[in-house]
Amino acid sequence: MIPAPARRWLLLDLGNTRLKWAWATDGRLGAVAAVAHDRTGWLQEAGADWDAGPEPQRILLAAVAAPAAVDALRAALARRFAGIEVERLASPAHAGEWRSAYAEPARLGVDRYLAMRGAMALQPGAVLVAGCGTAVAIDLVDAQGLHRGGLIAPGPALMRESILGRTGRVGWQREGQVLAFGAGTEDALQSGCWQAAAALVGRALSVATRELGVAPPLFLHGGDAEPLAQLLDPGARIVPALVFEGMLRHAR
């Protein structure tokens, strides 16, 4: 008997800073690749990977970036994969056991929704999910699948840029280190921004524990997940492909 051809899906996550993508074959995720979409040639770099194998049967897109980046990506996909629909995902009111806390569910960032679905697929019961990138976005889901709501704040780099852009005497002459207390402007600023982000995640976990009566597992994803985890108590689970795990859950 001739085996059936493998199902090959292209999963895309267009965030505020980077385009990330992964191939899924028969429901199994491959490695995640990424490119910053504020530089020349980002679509050509991504396209070199897309052209390396057979065409996908499905293309799934989660996008929270500016419309210009979304339009450029969709045009590039249309040129490469003519006739294959790009399925742009949006946050629903409910999906499976998950239910949105938002009165207007579509306003919930689709990356946040997918990350929650991904965490629920990996860990039964309540979960606390923190996306760590341009922004720090935290969401709590209880054991019944109800999204209890979330928190959004600037990520460490955005905090730093805000201070440097709004103050006249704070200089930035070198990359700062993250320390308990910085003995120079660069170290103090870098340490303050990273510790502020970590403190927000830590407080969210504390409040979630009080509300649920038990500490939920903490999932971290995004470009800053690993350095942020170093400032938190041990036990946080870093899952770089969490949004893509959620895409698979949603698509099934």
Solvent accessible surface area in square Angstrom, and as a share of the most:
residue,aa,sasa,rsa
1,M,238,1.06
2,I,159,0.81
3,P,112,0.70
4,A,90,0.70
5,P,122,0.77
6,A,50,0.39
7,R,120,0.44
8,R,41,0.15
9,W,23,0.08
10,L,0,0.00
11,L,0,0.00
12,L,0,0.00
13,D,6,0.03
14,L,0,0.00
15,G,15,0.15
16,N,91,0.46
17,T,65,0.38
18,R,82,0.30
19,L,0,0.00
20,K,30,0.13
21,W,11,0.04
22,A,1,0.00
23,W,34,0.12
24,A,0,0.00
25,T,46,0.27
26,D,57,0.29
27,G,20,0.19
28,R,162,0.59
29,L,44,0.22
30,G,40,0.38
31,A,94,0.73
32,V,51,0.29
33,A,38,0.29
34,A,40,0.31
35,V,4,0.03
36,A,25,0.20
37,H,30,0.13
38,D,120,0.62
39,R,120,0.44
40,T,142,0.82
41,G,28,0.27
42,W,28,0.10
43,L,23,0.11
44,Q,125,0.56
45,E,84,0.38
46,A,0,0.00
47,G,0,0.00
48,A,71,0.55
49,D,54,0.28
50,W,1,0.00
51,D,87,0.45
52,A,87,0.67
53,G,32,0.31
54,P,96,0.60
55,E,96,0.43
56,P,4,0.02
57,Q,105,0.47
58,R,70,0.26
59,I,0,0.00
60,L,1,0.00
61,L,0,0.00
62,A,1,0.00
63,A,8,0.06
64,V,49,0.28
65,A,13,0.10
66,A,64,0.50
67,P,102,0.64
68,A,81,0.63
69,A,15,0.12
70,V,4,0.03
71,D,91,0.47
72,A,38,0.30
73,L,0,0.00
74,R,89,0.32
75,A,45,0.35
76,A,0,0.00
77,L,1,0.00
78,A,60,0.47
79,R,171,0.62
80,R,76,0.28
81,F,7,0.03
82,A,83,0.64
83,G,89,0.86
84,I,36,0.18
85,E,130,0.58
86,V,18,0.10
87,E,44,0.20
88,R,117,0.43
89,L,20,0.10
90,A,65,0.51
91,S,7,0.05
92,P,35,0.22
93,A,53,0.41
94,H,126,0.56
95,A,17,0.13
96,G,70,0.68
97,E,78,0.35
98,W,0,0.00
99,R,109,0.40
100,S,19,0.12
101,A,50,0.39
102,Y,70,0.27
103,A,107,0.83
104,E,106,0.47
105,P,33,0.21
106,A,81,0.62
107,R,183,0.67
108,L,2,0.01
109,G,22,0.21
110,V,11,0.06
111,D,37,0.19
112,R,24,0.09
113,Y,0,0.00
114,L,0,0.00
115,A,1,0.00
116,M,0,0.00
117,R,12,0.04
118,G,0,0.00
119,A,0,0.00
120,M,19,0.08
121,A,43,0.33
122,L,59,0.29
123,Q,62,0.27
124,P,113,0.71
125,G,36,0.34
126,A,13,0.10
127,V,0,0.00
128,L,4,0.02
129,V,4,0.02
130,A,0,0.00
131,G,12,0.11
132,C,2,0.01
133,G,26,0.25
134,T,52,0.31
135,A,34,0.26
136,V,0,0.00
137,A,17,0.13
138,I,3,0.01
139,D,4,0.02
140,L,16,0.08
141,V,0,0.00
142,D,8,0.04
143,A,65,0.50
144,Q,126,0.56
145,G,2,0.02
146,L,60,0.30
147,H,1,0.00
148,R,105,0.38
149,G,19,0.18
150,G,38,0.36
151,L,81,0.40
152,I,115,0.58
153,A,25,0.20
154,P,62,0.39
155,G,0,0.00
156,P,3,0.02
157,A,49,0.38
158,L,74,0.37
159,M,36,0.16
160,R,46,0.17
161,E,97,0.43
162,S,62,0.40
163,I,69,0.35
164,L,50,0.25
165,G,64,0.61
166,R,209,0.76
167,T,61,0.35
168,G,85,0.82
169,R,237,0.87
170,V,49,0.28
171,G,39,0.37
172,W,70,0.24
173,Q,168,0.75
174,R,115,0.42
175,E,111,0.50
176,G,7,0.07
177,Q,106,0.47
178,V,60,0.34
179,L,72,0.36
180,A,81,0.63
181,F,186,0.77
182,G,24,0.24
183,A,114,0.88
184,G,28,0.27
185,T,66,0.38
186,E,19,0.08
187,D,11,0.06
188,A,48,0.37
189,L,18,0.09
190,Q,18,0.08
191,S,4,0.03
192,G,40,0.39
193,C,5,0.03
194,W,30,0.10
195,Q,72,0.32
196,A,48,0.37
197,A,1,0.01
198,A,8,0.06
199,A,65,0.51
200,L,47,0.24
201,V,0,0.00
202,G,32,0.31
203,R,158,0.58
204,A,9,0.07
205,L,53,0.26
206,S,62,0.40
207,V,37,0.21
208,A,2,0.01
209,T,46,0.27
210,R,164,0.60
211,E,101,0.45
212,L,40,0.20
213,G,68,0.65
214,V,95,0.55
215,A,62,0.48
216,P,7,0.04
217,P,51,0.32
218,L,13,0.07
219,F,1,0.00
220,L,0,0.00
221,H,20,0.09
222,G,22,0.21
223,G,49,0.47
224,D,31,0.16
225,A,2,0.02
226,E,108,0.49
227,P,53,0.33
228,L,1,0.00
229,A,23,0.17
230,Q,149,0.66
231,L,69,0.34
232,L,27,0.13
233,D,124,0.64
234,P,137,0.86
235,G,73,0.70
236,A,27,0.21
237,R,108,0.39
238,I,61,0.31
239,V,19,0.11
240,P,91,0.57
241,A,18,0.14
242,L,0,0.00
243,V,7,0.04
244,F,2,0.01
245,E,48,0.21
246,G,0,0.00
247,M,0,0.00
248,L,5,0.03
249,R,75,0.27
250,H,60,0.27
251,A,21,0.16
252,R,178,0.65
